[in-house]
Amino acid sequence: MQSTLRSLAVFLFVLGGFLFQSTA
């Protein structure tokens, strides 16, 4: 469960960074 949560956190971090780059 912890590994899944960590993978989700990484995914959201990458997605957030991508959106930030697009809007910048």
N, CA, C and O of each residue as an XYZ file, in Angstrom:
96
protein
N       0.830     -1.204      0.000
C       0.000      0.000      0.000
C       0.864      1.253      0.000
O       0.570      2.230     -0.690
N       1.936      1.208      0.787
C       2.824      2.367      0.867
C       3.504      2.631     -0.470
O       3.698      3.783     -0.858
N       3.863      1.566     -1.170
C       4.519      1.712     -2.468
C       3.554      2.336     -3.479
O       3.958      3.151     -4.308
N       2.287      1.951     -3.405
C       1.281      2.498     -4.309
C       1.081      3.970     -4.036
O       0.962      4.769     -4.965
N       1.042      4.337     -2.755
C       0.851      5.734     -2.374
C       2.036      6.566     -2.837
O       1.876      7.703     -3.281
N       3.228      5.985     -2.728
C       4.432      6.702     -3.153
C       4.418      6.913     -4.665
O       4.777      7.985     -5.152
N       4.003      5.887     -5.400
C       3.948      5.997     -6.862
C       2.937      7.067     -7.266
O       3.170      7.820     -8.212
N       1.813      7.133     -6.548
C       0.791      8.123     -6.841
C       1.330      9.521     -6.574
O       1.077     10.443     -7.350
N       2.069      9.683     -5.486
C       2.647     10.980     -5.140
C       3.625     11.438     -6.221
O       3.636     12.609     -6.599
N       4.442     10.515     -6.714
C       5.404     10.840     -7.772
C       4.671     11.230     -9.047
O       5.061     12.177     -9.730
N       3.613     10.501     -9.363
C       2.832     10.785    -10.558
C       2.226     12.187    -10.490
O       2.269     12.936    -11.466
N       1.663     12.537     -9.337
C       1.061     13.854     -9.168
C       2.119     14.946     -9.239
O       1.862     16.031     -9.761
N       3.305     14.661     -8.717
C       4.399     15.636     -8.743
C       4.823     15.923    -10.178
O       5.017     17.077    -10.561
N       4.963     14.866    -10.963
C       5.360     15.019    -12.371
C       4.254     15.728    -13.158
O       4.530     16.617    -13.964
N       3.011     15.332    -12.920
C       1.889     15.941    -13.622
C       1.783     17.421    -13.270
O       1.553     18.259    -14.143
N       1.952     17.738    -11.991
C       1.891     19.127    -11.549
C       3.001     19.945    -12.192
O       2.776     21.087    -12.595
N       4.190     19.376    -12.292
C       5.320     20.080    -12.903
C       5.069     20.320    -14.375
O       5.418     21.376    -14.902
N       4.469     19.356    -15.041
C       4.163     19.492    -16.470
C       3.150     20.618    -16.699
O       3.311     21.431    -17.610
N       2.111     20.658    -15.867
C       1.097     21.699    -15.992
C       1.690     23.064    -15.682
O       1.329     24.059    -16.311
N       2.598     23.116    -14.716
C       3.238     24.376    -14.342
C       4.079     24.902    -15.500
O       4.102     26.106    -15.758
N       4.769     24.002    -16.198
C       5.583     24.383    -17.345
C       4.692     24.894    -18.482
O       5.060     25.832    -19.189
N       3.538     24.283    -18.652
C       2.632     24.655    -19.739
C       2.042     26.043    -19.511
O       1.897     26.823    -20.452
N       1.706     26.346    -18.269
C       1.072     27.624    -17.958
C       2.097     28.746    -17.827
O       1.747     29.919    -17.954
N       3.340     28.405    -17.578
C       4.376     29.417    -17.351
C       4.650     30.234    -18.623
O       5.494     31.130    -18.611
